[in-house]
């Protein structure tokens, strides 16, 4: 059975939805910080990166092409860049501050912003491998099906 191609409209739709969902939901998640005494553990930023990687992998797999996974990650990165600007009262992602009492918030913002590039590369690699394996399995099944059609019936 051949691997079916996804319709052309799926790529752009997957990239936009994946990138926007990853950036908006991840930005809400990245601010979750666990404090152990004075030590800040930005677990939300790590979870946001995992969410972003999963959303961009899904976008690429749904579109049937790893390029759309990279486009989704790039769009997420652009939106994150906009979220660091002071377009509202305060940026949604804080990556630098002069206040001494906010190192955990700054750390979480930096992990989320700069980790997005790593998450996009990881998503691209994962999507490429999964799609390559699916194509290889489909090609082997196709070859086996053709081989079965060519062989003469058993004369016992």
Helices and strands as residue ranges (DSSP letters): H 9-30, E 34-36, E 39-41, H 43-63, H 66-84, G 100-102, H 103-150
